[in-house]
Amino acid sequence: MTNGKKQNILEKIKTSVPSIIGWGSIFAGSYSIIEFLLKHHDIQIITKISHILALFNIIHGQSIFTAFLMLILGACAFRRKKITVWLFVITQISYITLWALIIGISILDHSIKYLLKNEITYITTNLTWTILVLVVIIWAKNEFPSKINKKSLKIGLLIFFIGELALMIFSIIFQAVVYGKDQNLSDAILWFIALALGNRGIPLPIIGREIFNNSFVTYFISISSAIITLIALRSFLLTNIRVNRTADQDLQLHKLLAKYPTDSLAYFSTNNNRGIIFSNNKQAAITYTIASGVALAGGDPIGNRENWNNAIQNWIEFTHKEGLVPAALSTTENGARAYKKSGFIIKALGDEAIIDVPFFSVGNKNMKGLNAAKKRTLKAGITIQCRRLCKIDEKELCYLKNKAAEYRNGDERGFSMASDRILHSIDFDQMVVTAYDANKNLQALLTFAPWGTKG
């Protein structure tokens, strides 16, 4: 095997570390839920799997709280958060320190010679694995470039503390009703902490009684605590990135739209709420919007097809750095192939309808509904006009803008590719369709974004 091939294999392993940690954490979280549901059943296979997971330091437990923590860790890994590296390094160093203490104490008190062969094998295997994981995570640390957003951190902590405090107050009130004067405040808080951490049914000697094994309240507190943690950590993971566009970027984007063939959704890339990532030579670009931690590209890449792949790679690197999940919507077949080449999974969602004007006729038998609508419109005295935005005078344009604002008051019904502006002078090529009644009152307004060099 050549050095080049070895290097490629090592790079592939390094780039896959976040995914491996992510899927491993999801498995541990899902398995913890199974353990929680079957904790009162003695199932040998569950016990064996638990021993194997413990051998390889995979955190799990009979707790919804633990399950949710592992699922969140998986989300951190998939979003390439730096905190993933710190958590793994601290955990592995803790395991190594623990084994060092155990072995050191065993040597000092001469008990090491009494260790059984299987115990020595277990310790050796676990220690070797721990060191290996520590080395790998440090080696692949650059694959986790995404920082935790400070605002998201504050919101997450606020949700967690307020939610848990409210749940603890409910728990204390419940215990006061059940136990009355026999229950003191410290016992009530300890009981809540045990349930919040998922230790349902575990005897607490300090309290002097066992937590109810089958009480609805114990399930309610454990699951509610886990849900609060999930909501808080979701806020904690969100990336609050402001999409900033410069005048130079807008100019370059419009040049690419004018110079190269595009798909029918390309013009929506000019929306001011979309970010832009260019290829190295500025001859191709990806435009995207951000929602719930997803960087969503709309339509095909813009510009020279020879540079699409480079633009996509630059965009993917950006999403990894910011802890975003890259996704693309409504591409053509050419765009889908380009994204697939960069590792995306393609899903067919639907087709768009394109009217070929020279071959379109209302005389077609399938156009009965359209003809009926046309007759009703003419009978009502409606006048339809189709004009370029640049051909409409300022007075009428001001009237149309006010009516558009009036029409759009309420729930937004626009598609994800709808423009973030209407009747803006920058869209001078836009086709504006108006419907006026006999009294010159506007009844309907429709705009069409230009497509291609012919508009």
C-alpha positions in Angstrom: 0.0 0.0 0.0 1.4 3.4 -1.0 1.8 6.3 1.3 -0.9 8.2 -0.6 -3.5 5.4 0.0 -2.5 5.1 3.6 -3.0 8.9 4.0 -6.4 8.8 2.4 -7.5 5.9 4.6 -6.4 7.8 7.8 -8.2 10.9 6.6 -11.4 9.0 6.0 -11.1 7.5 9.5 -10.5 10.9 11.1 -13.4 12.5 9.3 -15.7 9.6 10.4 -14.9 10.0 14.1 -17.8 12.5 14.8 -20.2 10.1 13.1 -18.9 7.0 15.0 -19.2 8.9 18.3 -22.7 10.1 17.3 -24.1 6.7 16.4 -22.4 5.1 19.4 -24.1 7.7 21.7 -27.4 7.2 20.1 -27.1 3.4 20.6 -26.2 3.9 24.2 -29.1 6.3 24.8 -31.6 3.9 23.1 -30.2 1.0 25.0 -30.6 2.9 28.3 -34.3 3.4 27.5 -34.6 -0.4 27.0 -32.8 -1.0 30.3 -35.2 1.5 32.0 -38.3 -0.3 30.6 -36.9 -3.8 31.6 -35.2 -3.0 34.9 -37.6 -5.2 36.9 -37.0 -8.2 34.6 -34.0 -10.5 34.8 -33.0 -10.9 31.2 -29.6 -12.5 30.6 -28.9 -10.9 27.3 -29.4 -7.4 28.8 -26.9 -8.2 31.5 -24.3 -9.5 29.0 -24.7 -6.4 26.8 -24.4 -4.2 29.8 -21.1 -5.9 30.8 -19.8 -5.4 27.3 -20.7 -1.7 27.2 -19.0 -1.2 30.6 -15.9 -2.9 29.3 -15.6 -0.3 26.5 -16.6 2.6 28.8 -19.9 3.3 26.9 -22.0 5.2 29.4 -25.5 3.8 29.9 -27.9 3.1 32.7 -31.5 2.3 33.8 -32.5 5.9 33.5 -34.3 8.2 31.1 -32.1 11.0 32.2 -28.9 9.0 31.2 -30.6 8.1 27.9 -31.4 11.7 27.0 -27.8 12.8 28.0 -26.3 10.2 25.6 -28.7 11.2 22.8 -27.7 14.8 23.3 -24.0 13.8 23.3 -24.7 12.1 19.9 -26.3 15.4 18.6 -23.1 17.3 19.8 -20.9 14.8 17.9 -22.9 15.0 14.7 -22.8 18.8 14.9 -19.0 18.6 15.6 -19.2 20.6 18.8 -15.8 21.1 20.5 -17.4 20.2 23.8 -17.6 16.6 22.6 -13.8 16.4 22.6 -13.6 17.9 26.1 -16.2 15.5 27.5 -14.4 12.5 26.0 -11.0 13.6 27.1 -12.2 14.2 30.7 -14.1 10.9 30.8 -11.2 8.8 29.5 -8.6 10.5 31.8 -11.0 9.9 34.7 -11.1 6.2 33.8 -7.3 6.0 33.5 -6.8 7.8 36.8 -9.3 5.4 38.5 -7.4 2.4 37.2 -4.1 3.9 38.2 -5.4 4.4 41.8 -6.8 0.8 42.0 -3.7 -0.7 40.6 -1.5 1.4 42.9 -3.5 0.6 46.0 -3.4 -3.1 45.0 0.4 -3.0 44.7 0.8 -1.2 48.1 -1.4 -3.6 50.0 -0.1 -6.7 48.1 -3.6 -7.6 47.0 -2.7 -7.5 43.3 -1.4 -11.1 43.4 -4.8 -12.3 44.4 -6.5 -11.0 41.2 -8.1 -13.6 39.0 -7.0 -14.2 35.4 -10.4 -12.9 34.1 -10.0 -9.8 36.3 -6.6 -9.0 34.9 -7.9 -9.5 31.3 -10.8 -7.1 32.0 -8.5 -4.4 33.5 -6.0 -4.8 30.7 -8.6 -4.6 27.9 -10.4 -1.7 29.5 -7.3 0.3 30.1 -6.0 -0.4 26.6 -9.3 0.7 25.1 -9.4 3.8 27.2 -5.9 4.9 26.1 -6.8 4.2 22.5 -10.0 6.2 22.6 -8.1 9.1 24.3 -5.4 9.1 21.5 -8.0 8.9 18.7 -10.1 11.7 20.1 -7.1 14.0 20.5 -5.9 13.0 17.0 -9.3 13.9 15.5 -9.9 17.0 17.6 -9.8 19.3 14.5 -12.9 17.5 13.2 -14.9 19.2 16.0 -14.5 22.9 15.2 -17.9 24.1 16.2 -18.1 26.3 19.4 -21.0 26.6 21.8 -22.9 29.8 21.3 -22.9 31.9 24.5 -26.5 33.1 24.0 -27.6 29.5 23.4 -25.7 28.4 26.6 -27.4 31.1 28.7 -30.9 30.2 27.4 -30.3 26.4 27.9 -29.1 26.9 31.5 -32.1 29.2 32.3 -34.5 26.6 30.9 -32.9 23.8 32.9 -32.7 25.6 36.2 -36.2 27.1 36.0 -37.7 23.8 34.8 -36.0 21.7 37.4 -36.9 24.1 40.2 -40.5 24.1 39.3 -40.5 20.3 39.2 -38.7 20.1 42.6 -41.4 22.4 44.1 -44.1 20.1 42.8 -42.2 17.1 44.3 -41.9 18.8 47.7 -45.6 19.7 47.7 -46.5 16.1 46.7 -44.4 14.6 49.6 -45.9 17.1 52.0 -49.3 15.9 51.1 -48.4 12.2 51.4 -46.1 12.3 54.5 -47.2 15.5 56.2 -45.1 16.4 59.2 -43.0 13.2 58.9 -41.2 14.5 55.9 -38.4 17.2 56.3 -37.2 19.5 53.5 -33.7 17.9 53.1 -35.3 14.4 52.7 -37.8 15.8 50.1 -35.0 17.4 48.1 -32.9 14.2 48.2 -35.9 12.2 47.0 -36.4 14.6 44.1 -32.7 14.4 43.1 -32.8 10.6 43.1 -35.9 10.6 40.8 -34.6 13.4 38.6 -31.4 11.3 37.9 -33.6 8.3 37.1 -32.9 6.3 40.3 -36.5 5.1 40.6 -37.1 2.5 43.3 -33.6 2.7 44.8 -33.6 2.6 48.6 -32.1 5.8 50.2 -30.8 5.0 53.7 -30.4 8.6 54.5 -34.1 9.1 54.0 -35.1 6.0 55.8 -37.6 4.8 53.3 -37.8 3.5 49.7 -39.0 5.5 46.8 -42.3 4.2 45.6 -41.6 1.4 43.1 -44.8 1.7 41.1 -46.0 5.2 41.8 -47.2 7.3 38.8 -45.5 10.3 40.4 -42.1 8.7 40.3 -42.4 8.0 36.6 -43.8 11.5 36.1 -40.8 13.2 37.9 -38.2 11.1 36.2 -39.6 11.5 32.7 -40.4 15.2 33.2 -36.8 15.9 34.4 -35.5 14.2 31.3 -37.7 16.2 29.0 -36.7 19.4 30.7 -33.0 18.4 30.2 -33.7 17.6 26.6 -35.4 21.0 25.9 -32.6 22.8 27.7 -29.8 21.0 25.9 -31.6 21.5 22.5 -31.5 25.3 23.2 -27.9 24.8 24.3 -27.0 23.2 20.9 -28.8 25.7 18.7 -26.5 27.9 16.6 -27.5 31.6 16.5 -25.7 32.7 13.3 -26.6 36.0 11.7 -26.6 35.7 7.9 -24.6 38.8 6.7 -24.4 39.7 3.0 -22.0 42.3 1.6 -22.6 44.5 -1.4 -19.7 42.9 -3.2 -21.2 39.4 -2.6 -24.5 40.5 -4.0 -22.8 42.0 -7.1 -20.8 38.8 -7.7 -24.0 36.7 -7.3 -25.9 38.8 -9.8 -23.0 38.5 -12.3 -23.1 34.7 -11.9 -26.9 34.7 -12.4 -26.5 36.7 -15.6 -23.6 34.8 -17.0 -24.4 31.1 -16.4 -27.6 29.0 -17.1 -29.6 28.5 -14.0 -32.6 26.5 -12.6 -36.0 28.1 -12.1 -35.3 28.8 -8.4 -32.0 30.5 -8.9 -33.3 34.0 -8.6 -34.4 33.4 -5.0 -30.7 33.1 -4.1 -30.8 37.0 -4.2 -32.9 37.0 -1.0 -31.4 39.2 1.6 -32.0 36.6 4.3 -29.7 34.0 2.6 -26.0 33.5 3.2 -23.5 33.0 0.4 -20.5 30.6 0.2 -18.4 30.9 -3.0 -16.0 28.5 -4.7 -12.3 29.4 -4.4 -12.3 31.3 -7.7 -15.7 33.0 -7.1 -17.2 31.4 -10.2 -19.8 29.3 -8.3 -21.8 29.8 -5.1 -24.2 28.1 -2.7 -26.8 30.3 -1.0 -28.5 29.0 2.1 -30.8 29.9 5.0 -30.5 28.7 8.6 -33.4 27.1 10.6 -33.2 25.0 13.7 -29.6 24.1 13.3 -29.9 23.2 9.6 -28.2 25.2 6.8 -30.7 24.8 3.9 -29.5 25.4 0.4 -32.2 26.1 -2.2 -32.0 24.9 -5.7 -28.8 24.2 -7.6 -25.5 25.9 -7.0 -25.2 29.1 -8.9 -22.5 29.7 -11.5 -20.1 27.6 -13.5 -20.8 23.9 -13.2 -17.1 23.1 -13.2 -16.8 24.9 -9.9 -20.0 23.5 -8.3 -18.2 20.8 -6.4 -15.7 23.2 -4.9 -18.5 25.6 -3.8 -20.3 22.7 -2.2 -17.2 21.5 -0.3 -16.5 25.1 1.0 -20.2 25.2 2.1 -19.9 21.8 3.9 -16.7 23.0 5.7 -18.6 26.1 6.8 -21.5 24.1 8.2 -19.0 21.8 10.1 -17.3 24.8 11.6 -20.5 26.3 12.7 -22.1 23.0 13.9 -24.9 23.1 11.3 -26.5 20.2 9.4 -26.1 20.8 5.6 -29.2 20.1 3.5 -30.4 21.1 0.0 -34.0 21.5 -1.3 -35.6 21.5 -4.7 -32.6 20.8 -6.9 -32.6 19.7 -10.5 -31.1 16.4 -11.6 -27.7 18.1 -12.3 -27.7 19.7 -8.9 -28.7 16.5 -7.1 -25.8 14.7 -8.8 -23.4 17.4 -7.6 -24.7 17.2 -4.0 -24.6 13.3 -4.1 -21.0 13.4 -5.2 -20.2 15.3 -2.0 -21.9 12.7 0.1 -25.5 13.8 0.3 -28.4 11.3 0.2 -30.9 12.2 -2.5 -34.7 12.0 -1.9 -37.3 12.6 -4.7 -39.9 15.0 -3.5 -41.8 16.2 -6.6 -41.7 18.0 -9.9 -42.4 21.6 -11.0 -44.7 22.6 -13.8 -43.3 24.6 -16.6 -45.6 26.2 -19.2 -44.2 26.2 -22.7 -46.0 29.3 -24.0 -45.9 28.6 -27.8 -47.6 25.3 -27.3 -50.1 26.4 -24.6 -53.7 26.7 -25.6 -56.9 27.3 -23.6 -58.7 25.3 -26.3 -57.4 22.1 -24.8 -60.2 19.9 -23.3 -58.2 19.7 -20.1 -58.6 23.5 -19.6 -62.3 23.5 -18.9 -61.7 24.8 -15.3 -59.4 27.5 -16.6 -61.9 28.7 -19.2 -64.7 28.8 -16.6 -62.5 30.9 -14.3 -61.7 33.2 -17.3 -65.4 33.8 -18.1 -66.2 34.6 -14.4 -63.3 37.1 -14.3 -64.5 38.8 -17.5 -68.1 38.9 -16.3 -67.0 40.6 -13.1 -65.3 43.3 -15.1 -61.8 42.4 -13.9 -58.9 43.8 -16.0 -55.7 41.7 -16.0 -52.3 43.4 -16.7 -48.9 41.8 -17.0 -46.0 44.3 -16.7 -42.4 44.4 -15.8 -41.8 46.1 -12.4 -39.6 48.8 -14.1 -42.6 49.8 -16.3 -44.9 50.7 -13.4 -45.0 54.3 -12.3 -44.1 55.3 -8.7 -47.7 56.2 -7.7 -49.1 52.9 -8.6 -46.1 51.0 -7.2 -46.6 52.7 -3.8 -50.3 51.6 -3.9 -49.4 48.0 -4.8 -46.8 47.8 -2.0 -49.4 49.0 0.5 -52.0 46.5 -0.7 -49.4 43.7 -0.7 -48.6 44.5 3.0 -52.3 44.4 3.7 -52.8 41.1 1.9 -49.9 39.5 3.8 -51.1 40.4 7.2 -51.6 37.2 9.2 -50.1 33.8 9.0 -47.3 33.5 6.4 -48.2 30.9 3.8 -45.1 31.3 1.5 -43.1 28.4 0.3 -39.5 28.1 1.6 -38.2 29.6 -1.6 -40.5 32.7 -1.4 -38.8 36.0 -1.7 -38.1 38.0 1.4 -39.0 41.3 -0.4 -41.8 42.4 -2.7 -41.9 45.0 -5.5 -38.3 46.0 -4.7 -36.5 48.2 -7.2 -33.6 45.7 -7.3 -36.0 43.2 -9.0 -36.7 45.5 -11.9 -37.1 42.5 -14.2 -39.8 41.0 -12.1 -43.2 40.3 -13.9 -46.1 41.9 -12.0 -49.6 40.7 -12.6 -52.4 42.9 -11.4 -56.2 42.4 -11.4 -58.3 45.6 -11.1 -62.1 45.8 -11.0 -64.2 48.3 -12.9 -63.7 50.9 -10.2 -59.9 50.6 -10.4 -59.6 48.8 -7.1 -57.0 46.1 -6.8 -58.5 42.7 -6.4 -55.4 40.5 -6.7 -51.6 40.8 -7.1 -49.1 38.2 -8.4 -45.4 38.5 -9.0 -43.1 36.2 -11.0 -39.3 36.1 -10.5 -37.2 36.2 -13.7 -35.6 33.0 -14.8 -32.5 32.9 -16.9 -31.0 35.5 -19.2 -34.3 36.0 -21.1 -36.2 36.8 -17.8 
